[in-house]
Amino acid sequence: MSPQTAPTLRIGQFAVACGVTPRTIRFYEQQGLLSSIPRQTHTMRRYSPDLIARVERIQHLQALLDWSLEDIRAALVLEDQVAALRTQYYQNPSVIQRQNLLDEAIQLTTNQLTRVYQRMESLQNLQRDLEDKLSRYRALRAESGREDDAR
């Protein structure tokens, strides 16, 4: 099926397919996470099933990395840029153009990986802090038990 003849979904159907509410879909559009879907003359918006993967990606980034919507928007823009580079790459440009496209893709992906490393470092710091607190609490608890025994 060509993109022009691919079936489209109304917002309720699309939301169900994504496992979210229509309100969430509208919110993602307002926040720039999903491209605003134009209405056809006097009809409802129609969503392409291809957008389901994008909603799933948004949810994945929220759940996995606990990123803000701004961070997610930046990641999606980067992914869109890399996808555009991929399309250009496979349109048989010259060797020099391909190398330039690959250099740009490497830089974009390196930037995103750096953000993931930063997030991992923050999470590791939080983990160490929580482990230290837990050790202190356990030590205090053990001491308080000995004080009760001494009375």
N, CA and C atoms as an extended XYZ file, in Angstrom:
453
Properties=species:S:1:pos:R:3:atomname:S:1:resname:S:1:resid:I:1 pbc="F F F"
N         0.834       -1.175        0.000 N   MET     1
C         0.000        0.000        0.000 CA  MET     1
C         0.880        1.240        0.000 C   MET     1
N         0.588        2.203       -0.826 N   SER     2
C         1.369        3.429       -0.857 CA  SER     2
C         0.957        4.314        0.298 C   SER     2
N         1.822        5.297        0.656 N   PRO     3
C         1.458        6.173        1.759 CA  PRO     3
C         0.142        6.899        1.535 C   PRO     3
N        -0.189        7.182        0.255 N   GLN     4
C        -1.440        7.888       -0.008 CA  GLN     4
C        -2.651        7.001        0.250 C   GLN     4
N        -2.504        5.688        0.072 N   THR     5
C        -3.655        4.805        0.235 CA  THR     5
C        -3.618        4.031        1.553 C   THR     5
N        -2.591        4.274        2.380 N   ALA     6
C        -2.513        3.585        3.667 CA  ALA     6
C        -3.713        4.000        4.517 C   ALA     6
N        -4.277        3.062        5.260 N   PRO     7
C        -5.426        3.413        6.092 CA  PRO     7
C        -5.000        4.391        7.182 C   PRO     7
N        -5.913        5.247        7.538 N   THR     8
C        -5.642        6.191        8.614 CA  THR     8
C        -6.633        5.939        9.738 C   THR     8
N        -6.283        6.455       10.898 N   LEU     9
C        -7.081        6.208       12.088 CA  LEU     9
C        -7.595        7.524       12.654 C   LEU     9
N        -8.803        7.487       13.197 N   ARG    10
C        -9.298        8.637       13.952 CA  ARG    10
C        -8.537        8.688       15.264 C   ARG    10
N        -8.597        9.810       15.954 N   ILE    11
C        -7.794        9.988       17.168 CA  ILE    11
C        -8.092        8.919       18.226 C   ILE    11
N        -9.353        8.541       18.404 N   GLY    12
C        -9.681        7.507       19.387 CA  GLY    12
C        -9.069        6.169       19.026 C   GLY    12
N        -9.162        5.800       17.749 N   GLN    13
C        -8.570        4.540       17.288 CA  GLN    13
C        -7.051        4.575       17.434 C   GLN    13
N        -6.483        5.716       17.059 N   PHE    14
C        -5.034        5.884       17.136 CA  PHE    14
C        -4.559        5.793       18.589 C   PHE    14
N        -5.281        6.456       19.493 N   ALA    15
C        -4.913        6.434       20.906 CA  ALA    15
C        -4.959        5.012       21.462 C   ALA    15
N        -6.008        4.274       21.123 N   VAL    16
C        -6.124        2.887       21.584 CA  VAL    16
C        -4.949        2.063       21.050 C   VAL    16
N        -4.616        2.243       19.780 N   ALA    17
C        -3.507        1.499       19.172 CA  ALA    17
C        -2.182        1.818       19.867 C   ALA    17
N        -2.074        3.046       20.393 N   CYS    18
C        -0.850        3.476       21.076 CA  CYS    18
C        -0.869        3.152       22.564 C   CYS    18
N        -2.039        2.811       23.087 N   GLY    19
C        -2.164        2.530       24.512 CA  GLY    19
C        -2.205        3.789       25.369 C   GLY    19
N        -2.688        4.881       24.787 N   VAL    20
C        -2.807        6.145       25.519 CA  VAL    20
C        -4.213        6.702       25.295 C   VAL    20
N        -4.478        7.856       25.855 N   THR    21
C        -5.781        8.487       25.668 CA  THR    21
C        -5.708        9.508       24.535 C   THR    21
N        -6.849        9.868       23.962 N   PRO    22
C        -6.847       10.937       22.961 CA  PRO    22
C        -6.264       12.236       23.523 C   PRO    22
N        -6.512       12.476       24.796 N   ARG    23
C        -5.957       13.686       25.422 CA  ARG    23
C        -4.429       13.670       25.368 C   ARG    23
N        -3.819       12.498       25.586 N   THR    24
C        -2.364       12.374       25.515 CA  THR    24
C        -1.877       12.687       24.108 C   THR    24
N        -2.586       12.182       23.105 N   ILE    25
C        -2.210       12.451       21.714 CA  ILE    25
C        -2.250       13.955       21.457 C   ILE    25
N        -3.309       14.606       21.883 N   ARG    26
C        -3.414       16.064       21.689 CA  ARG    26
C        -2.291       16.792       22.428 C   ARG    26
N        -1.988       16.330       23.638 N   PHE    27
C        -0.912       16.938       24.422 CA  PHE    27
C         0.425       16.795       23.689 C   PHE    27
N         0.714       15.607       23.177 N   TYR    28
C         1.953       15.400       22.422 CA  TYR    28
C         2.024       16.333       21.220 C   TYR    28
N         0.897       16.537       20.557 N   GLU    29
C         0.865       17.472       19.427 CA  GLU    29
C         1.157       18.891       19.895 C   GLU    29
N         0.522       19.309       20.980 N   GLN    30
C         0.723       20.663       21.503 CA  GLN    30
C         2.161       20.884       21.938 C   GLN    30
N         2.803       19.845       22.430 N   GLN    31
C         4.183       19.958       22.895 CA  GLN    31
C         5.205       19.800       21.768 C   GLN    31
N         4.720       19.543       20.554 N   GLY    32
C         5.628       19.402       19.422 CA  GLY    32
C         6.302       18.051       19.320 C   GLY    32
N         5.791       17.062       20.065 N   LEU    33
C         6.361       15.715       20.007 CA  LEU    33
C         5.815       14.935       18.818 C   LEU    33
N         4.605       15.250       18.445 N   LEU    34
C         3.983       14.683       17.244 CA  LEU    34
C         3.679       15.843       16.315 C   LEU    34
N         3.903       15.648       15.039 N   SER    35
C         3.536       16.686       14.088 CA  SER    35
C         2.038       16.904       14.164 C   SER    35
N         1.654       18.143       14.100 N   SER    36
C         0.230       18.449       14.117 CA  SER    36
C        -0.404       17.865       12.862 C   SER    36
N        -1.455       17.143       13.050 N   ILE    37
C        -2.133       16.484       11.935 CA  ILE    37
C        -3.175       17.447       11.383 C   ILE    37
N        -3.031       17.838       10.119 N   PRO    38
C        -4.027       18.772        9.571 CA  PRO    38
C        -5.373       18.088        9.383 C   PRO    38
N        -6.398       18.862        9.563 N   ARG    39
C        -7.752       18.349        9.316 CA  ARG    39
C        -8.030       18.479        7.825 C   ARG    39
N        -8.660       17.472        7.299 N   GLN    40
C        -9.134       17.604        5.939 CA  GLN    40
C       -10.435       18.392        6.016 C   GLN    40
N       -10.832       19.006        4.960 N   THR    41
C       -11.996       19.882        4.970 CA  THR    41
C       -13.177       19.235        5.685 C   THR    41
N       -13.617       19.879        6.761 N   HIS    42
C       -14.793       19.478        7.539 CA  HIS    42
C       -14.747       18.024        8.016 C   HIS    42
N       -13.568       17.520        8.265 N   THR    43
C       -13.466       16.154        8.778 CA  THR    43
C       -12.550       16.136        9.996 C   THR    43
N       -12.498       14.989       10.626 N   MET    44
C       -11.612       14.813       11.770 CA  MET    44
C       -10.194       14.597       11.290 C   MET    44
N        -9.266       14.780       12.207 N   ARG    45
C        -7.877       14.447       11.908 CA  ARG    45
C        -7.789       12.941       11.681 C   ARG    45
N        -6.905       12.556       10.801 N   ARG    46
C        -6.667       11.140       10.542 CA  ARG    46
C        -5.176       10.873       10.778 C   ARG    46
N        -4.888        9.843       11.555 N   TYR    47
C        -3.522        9.531       11.949 CA  TYR    47
C        -3.019        8.302       11.209 C   TYR    47
N        -1.798        8.395       10.740 N   SER    48
C        -1.161        7.278       10.057 CA  SER    48
C        -0.702        6.252       11.093 C   SER    48
N        -0.879        4.975       10.789 N   PRO    49
C        -0.365        3.945       11.702 CA  PRO    49
C         1.155        4.055       11.910 C   PRO    49
N         1.852        4.702       10.974 N   ASP    50
C         3.299        4.893       11.129 CA  ASP    50
C         3.635        5.716       12.369 C   ASP    50
N         2.716        6.557       12.793 N   LEU    51
C         2.960        7.406       13.961 CA  LEU    51
C         2.897        6.638       15.278 C   LEU    51
N         2.358        5.431       15.249 N   ILE    52
C         2.290        4.620       16.471 CA  ILE    52
C         3.693        4.398       17.018 C   ILE    52
N         4.648        4.112       16.139 N   ALA    53
C         6.033        3.889       16.580 CA  ALA    53
C         6.600        5.136       17.247 C   ALA    53
N         6.203        6.306       16.772 N   ARG    54
C         6.705        7.549       17.377 CA  ARG    54
C         6.138        7.725       18.791 C   ARG    54
N         4.858        7.435       18.972 N   VAL    55
C         4.267        7.531       20.312 CA  VAL    55
C         4.934        6.510       21.238 C   VAL    55
N         5.172        5.320       20.727 N   GLU    56
C         5.852        4.302       21.534 CA  GLU    56
C         7.252        4.765       21.911 C   GLU    56
N         7.936        5.451       20.991 N   ARG    57
C         9.282        5.966       21.268 CA  ARG    57
C         9.226        7.035       22.368 C   ARG    57
N         8.237        7.903       22.305 N   ILE    58
C         8.060        8.937       23.329 CA  ILE    58
C         7.880        8.276       24.693 C   ILE    58
N         7.009        7.291       24.754 N   GLN    59
C         6.744        6.604       26.012 CA  GLN    59
C         7.988        5.868       26.509 C   GLN    59
N         8.729        5.279       25.591 N   HIS    60
C         9.949        4.559       25.937 CA  HIS    60
C        10.974        5.519       26.555 C   HIS    60
N        11.162        6.679       25.931 N   LEU    61
C        12.122        7.651       26.450 CA  LEU    61
C        11.693        8.182       27.811 C   LEU    61
N        10.382        8.371       27.994 N   GLN    62
C         9.891        8.825       29.296 CA  GLN    62
C        10.138        7.769       30.365 C   GLN    62
N         9.807        6.535       30.061 N   ALA    63
C         9.911        5.461       31.052 CA  ALA    63
C        11.361        5.067       31.326 C   ALA    63
N        12.139        4.933       30.271 N   LEU    64
C        13.502        4.433       30.416 CA  LEU    64
C        14.437        5.483       30.988 C   LEU    64
N        14.383        6.677       30.440 N   LEU    65
C        15.350        7.699       30.813 CA  LEU    65
C        14.782        8.779       31.712 C   LEU    65
N        13.463        8.762       31.894 N   ASP    66
C        12.815        9.780       32.720 CA  ASP    66
C        13.177       11.180       32.239 C   ASP    66
N        13.213       11.353       30.917 N   TRP    67
C        13.549       12.644       30.336 CA  TRP    67
C        12.350       13.571       30.375 C   TRP    67
N        12.640       14.842       30.402 N   SER    68
C        11.591       15.850       30.299 CA  SER    68
C        11.063       15.847       28.859 C   SER    68
N         9.923       16.477       28.670 N   LEU    69
C         9.371       16.560       27.316 CA  LEU    69
C        10.314       17.319       26.393 C   LEU    69
N        11.001       18.311       26.912 N   GLU    70
C        11.980       19.065       26.104 CA  GLU    70
C        13.117       18.153       25.656 C   GLU    70
N        13.611       17.311       26.568 N   ASP    71
C        14.664       16.360       26.216 CA  ASP    71
C        14.166       15.362       25.169 C   ASP    71
N        12.942       14.905       25.341 N   ILE    72
C        12.365       13.948       24.384 CA  ILE    72
C        12.201       14.613       23.025 C   ILE    72
N        11.724       15.852       23.016 N   ARG    73
C        11.564       16.576       21.754 CA  ARG    73
C        12.923       16.688       21.045 C   ARG    73
N        13.970       17.033       21.796 N   ALA    74
C        15.308       17.153       21.216 CA  ALA    74
C        15.784       15.814       20.652 C   ALA    74
N        15.523       14.731       21.378 N   ALA    75
C        15.919       13.398       20.904 CA  ALA    75
C        15.170       13.025       19.639 C   ALA    75
N        13.877       13.341       19.577 N   LEU    76
C        13.088       13.028       18.389 CA  LEU    76
C        13.542       13.856       17.186 C   LEU    76
N        13.869       15.121       17.425 N   VAL    77
C        14.384       15.964       16.336 CA  VAL    77
C        15.676       15.361       15.800 C   VAL    77
N        16.545       14.944       16.715 N   LEU    78
C        17.794       14.325       16.307 CA  LEU    78
C        17.537       13.052       15.500 C   LEU    78
N        16.625       12.225       15.974 N   GLU    79
C        16.302       10.991       15.247 CA  GLU    79
C        15.726       11.300       13.867 C   GLU    79
N        14.917       12.349       13.780 N   ASP    80
C        14.376       12.754       12.477 CA  ASP    80
C        15.493       13.218       11.543 C   ASP    80
N        16.470       13.943       12.108 N   GLN    81
C        17.593       14.410       11.303 CA  GLN    81
C        18.417       13.235       10.783 C   GLN    81
N        18.664       12.257       11.646 N   VAL    82
C        19.417       11.072       11.224 CA  VAL    82
C        18.633       10.298       10.156 C   VAL    82
N        17.317       10.207       10.311 N   ALA    83
C        16.494        9.523        9.302 CA  ALA    83
C        16.573       10.253        7.962 C   ALA    83
N        16.574       11.582        7.991 N   ALA    84
C        16.701       12.360        6.751 CA  ALA    84
C        18.071       12.127        6.114 C   ALA    84
N        19.103       12.056        6.940 N   LEU    85
C        20.444       11.770        6.418 CA  LEU    85
C        20.484       10.378        5.781 C   LEU    85
N        19.824        9.419        6.431 N   ARG    86
C        19.775        8.050        5.906 CA  ARG    86
C        19.112        8.039        4.526 C   ARG    86
N        18.016        8.775        4.403 N   THR    87
C        17.319        8.855        3.116 CA  THR    87
C        18.238        9.442        2.056 C   THR    87
N        18.928       10.526        2.397 N   GLN    88
C        19.851       11.151        1.446 CA  GLN    88
C        20.980       10.189        1.071 C   GLN    88
N        21.476        9.457        2.057 N   TYR    89
C        22.574        8.527        1.835 CA  TYR    89
C        22.211        7.478        0.786 C   TYR    89
N        20.987        6.978        0.859 N   TYR    90
C        20.564        5.923       -0.062 CA  TYR    90
C        20.034        6.444       -1.395 C   TYR    90
N        20.143        7.746       -1.611 N   GLN    91
C        19.766        8.305       -2.913 CA  GLN    91
C        20.980        8.393       -3.829 C   GLN    91
N        21.999        7.605       -3.503 N   ASN    92
C        23.210        7.480       -4.310 CA  ASN    92
C        23.945        8.792       -4.563 C   ASN    92
N        24.283        9.517       -3.498 N   PRO    93
C        25.108       10.705       -3.694 CA  PRO    93
C        26.550       10.303       -3.987 C   PRO    93
N        27.380       11.256       -4.264 N   SER    94
C        28.794       10.968       -4.527 CA  SER    94
C        29.450       10.440       -3.250 C   SER    94
N        30.644        9.908       -3.421 N   VAL    95
C        31.378        9.367       -2.276 CA  VAL    95
C        31.632       10.471       -1.251 C   VAL    95
N        32.005       11.633       -1.692 N   ILE    96
C        32.262       12.755       -0.781 CA  ILE    96
C        30.984       13.129       -0.032 C   ILE    96
N        29.864       13.189       -0.728 N   GLN    97
C        28.591       13.520       -0.083 CA  GLN    97
C        28.216       12.451        0.947 C   GLN    97
N        28.440       11.186        0.590 N   ARG    98
C        28.149       10.103        1.539 CA  ARG    98
C        29.003       10.243        2.793 C   ARG    98
N        30.278       10.547        2.608 N   GLN    99
C        31.165       10.722        3.759 CA  GLN    99
C        30.690       11.885        4.635 C   GLN    99
N        30.272       12.969        4.010 N   ASN   100
C        29.757       14.120        4.758 CA  ASN   100
C        28.486       13.754        5.520 C   ASN   100
N        27.601       13.001        4.864 N   LEU   101
C        26.372       12.556        5.528 CA  LEU   101
C        26.697       11.666        6.720 C   LEU   101
N        27.645       10.764        6.537 N   LEU   102
C        28.041        9.881        7.634 CA  LEU   102
C        28.690       10.662        8.766 C   LEU   102
N        29.519       11.651        8.422 N   ASP   103
C        30.127       12.490        9.457 CA  ASP   103
C        29.058       13.198       10.274 C   ASP   103
N        28.041       13.709        9.599 N   GLU   104
C        26.956       14.401       10.297 CA  GLU   104
C        26.161       13.432       11.174 C   GLU   104
N        25.887       12.240       10.650 N   ALA   105
C        25.165       11.231       11.434 CA  ALA   105
C        25.986       10.808       12.649 C   ALA   105
N        27.284       10.674       12.479 N   ILE   106
C        28.160       10.312       13.601 CA  ILE   106
C        28.098       11.394       14.673 C   ILE   106
N        28.166       12.649       14.258 N   GLN   107
C        28.128       13.751       15.231 CA  GLN   107
C        26.795       13.796       15.972 C   GLN   107
N        25.697       13.666       15.244 N   LEU   108
C        24.375       13.694       15.881 CA  LEU   108
C        24.214       12.547       16.869 C   LEU   108
N        24.632       11.363       16.465 N   THR   109
C        24.495       10.189       17.323 CA  THR   109
C        25.425       10.292       18.533 C   THR   109
N        26.619       10.839       18.328 N   THR   110
C        27.544       11.053       19.448 CA  THR   110
C        26.939       12.012       20.466 C   THR   110
N        26.285       13.061       19.983 N   ASN   111
C        25.635       14.016       20.887 CA  ASN   111
C        24.558       13.337       21.718 C   ASN   111
N        23.772       12.487       21.076 N   GLN   112
C        22.712       11.801       21.809 CA  GLN   112
C        23.301       10.813       22.817 C   GLN   112
N        24.337       10.117       22.411 N   LEU   113
C        24.983        9.164       23.315 CA  LEU   113
C        25.579        9.882       24.525 C   LEU   113
N        26.121       11.062       24.306 N   THR   114
C        26.659       11.858       25.413 CA  THR   114
C        25.554       12.187       26.415 C   THR   114
N        24.380       12.527       25.920 N   ARG   115
C        23.252       12.819       26.808 CA  ARG   115
C        22.861       11.581       27.617 C   ARG   115
N        22.892       10.421       26.985 N   VAL   116
C        22.561        9.180       27.700 CA  VAL   116
C        23.604        8.915       28.778 C   VAL   116
N        24.887        9.105       28.442 N   TYR   117
C        25.951        8.912       29.438 CA  TYR   117
C        25.767        9.859       30.624 C   TYR   117
N        25.396       11.108       30.329 N   GLN   118
C        25.167       12.073       31.408 CA  GLN   118
C        24.026       11.615       32.305 C   GLN   118
N        22.979       11.104       31.692 N   ARG   119
C        21.832       10.621       32.471 CA  ARG   119
C        22.234        9.422       33.318 C   ARG   119
N        23.037        8.532       32.726 N   MET   120
C        23.491        7.356       33.465 CA  MET   120
C        24.353        7.772       34.654 C   MET   120
N        25.208        8.760       34.462 N   GLU   121
C        26.051        9.240       35.558 CA  GLU   121
C        25.196        9.822       36.676 C   GLU   121
N        24.174       10.588       36.304 N   SER   122
C        23.272       11.150       37.314 CA  SER   122
C        22.564       10.042       38.082 C   SER   122
N        22.111        9.022       37.370 N   LEU   123
C        21.438        7.907       38.033 CA  LEU   123
C        22.397        7.133       38.935 C   LEU   123
N        23.639        6.972       38.497 N   GLN   124
C        24.619        6.279       39.333 CA  GLN   124
C        24.914        7.079       40.598 C   GLN   124
N        24.985        8.400       40.477 N   ASN   125
C        25.185        9.244       41.662 CA  ASN   125
C        24.010        9.112       42.615 C   ASN   125
N        22.800        9.117       42.072 N   LEU   126
C        21.615        8.937       42.905 CA  LEU   126
C        21.646        7.572       43.580 C   LEU   126
N        22.030        6.548       42.836 N   GLN   127
C        22.107        5.202       43.400 CA  GLN   127
C        23.094        5.171       44.574 C   GLN   127
N        24.268        5.774       44.388 N   ARG   128
C        25.258        5.794       45.480 CA  ARG   128
C        24.713        6.538       46.701 C   ARG   128
N        24.055        7.667       46.472 N   ASP   129
C        23.476        8.434       47.581 CA  ASP   129
C        22.446        7.605       48.341 C   ASP   129
N        21.581        6.916       47.603 N   LEU   130
C        20.552        6.100       48.249 CA  LEU   130
C        21.161        4.920       48.996 C   LEU   130
N        22.189        4.314       48.422 N   GLU   131
C        22.855        3.202       49.110 CA  GLU   131
C        23.520        3.680       50.397 C   GLU   131
N        24.135        4.889       50.350 N   ASP   132
C        24.744        5.458       51.558 CA  ASP   132
C        23.689        5.719       52.624 C   ASP   132
N        22.574        6.300       52.233 N   LYS   133
C        21.488        6.561       53.196 CA  LYS   133
C        20.990        5.252       53.800 C   LYS   133
N        20.793        4.271       52.944 N   LEU   134
C        20.299        2.987       53.425 CA  LEU   134
C        21.263        2.377       54.443 C   LEU   134
N        22.538        2.462       54.169 N   SER   135
C        23.539        1.941       55.117 CA  SER   135
C        23.478        2.688       56.441 C   SER   135
N        23.363        4.022       56.377 N   ARG   136
C        23.274        4.815       57.609 CA  ARG   136
C        22.014        4.458       58.388 C   ARG   136
N        20.892        4.326       57.680 N   TYR   137
C        19.636        3.983       58.363 CA  TYR   137
C        19.737        2.610       59.023 C   TYR   137
N        20.325        1.668       58.320 N   ARG   138
C        20.467        0.319       58.882 CA  ARG   138
C        21.381        0.338       60.108 C   ARG   138
N        22.462        1.126       60.022 N   ALA   139
C        23.377        1.224       61.163 CA  ALA   139
C        22.665        1.856       62.351 C   ALA   139
N        21.913        2.931       62.096 N   LEU   140
C        21.165        3.572       63.182 CA  LEU   140
C        20.134        2.619       63.764 C   LEU   140
N        19.496        1.855       62.902 N   ARG   141
C        18.486        0.892       63.369 CA  ARG   141
C        19.131       -0.172       64.246 C   ARG   141
N        20.291       -0.649       63.818 N   ALA   142
C        20.996       -1.670       64.601 CA  ALA   142
C        21.417       -1.108       65.955 C   ALA   142
N        21.890        0.142       65.964 N   GLU   143
C        22.287        0.774       67.225 CA  GLU   143
C        21.089        0.977       68.139 C   GLU   143
N        19.965        1.368       67.566 N   SER   144
C        18.785        1.612       68.402 CA  SER   144
C        18.297        0.311       69.019 C   SER   144
N        18.462       -0.797       68.332 N   GLY   145
C        18.078       -2.095       68.888 CA  GLY   145
C        18.956       -2.483       70.057 C   GLY   145
N        20.239       -2.151       69.985 N   ARG   146
C        21.162       -2.456       71.079 CA  ARG   146
C        20.863       -1.584       72.290 C   ARG   146
N        20.483       -0.335       72.035 N   GLU   147
C        20.150        0.563       73.157 CA  GLU   147
C        18.928        0.035       73.907 C   GLU   147
N        17.942       -0.475       73.148 N   ASP   148
C        16.739       -1.032       73.788 CA  ASP   148
C        17.092       -2.273       74.618 C   ASP   148
N        18.025       -3.082       74.105 N   ASP   149
C        18.429       -4.287       74.823 CA  ASP   149
C        19.148       -3.943       76.120 C   ASP   149
N        19.869       -2.819       76.122 N   ALA   150
C        20.650       -2.422       77.303 CA  ALA   150
C        19.768       -1.905       78.424 C   ALA   150
N        18.576       -1.487       78.128 N   ARG   151
C        17.676       -0.917       79.147 CA  ARG   151
C        17.010       -1.962       79.948 C   ARG   151
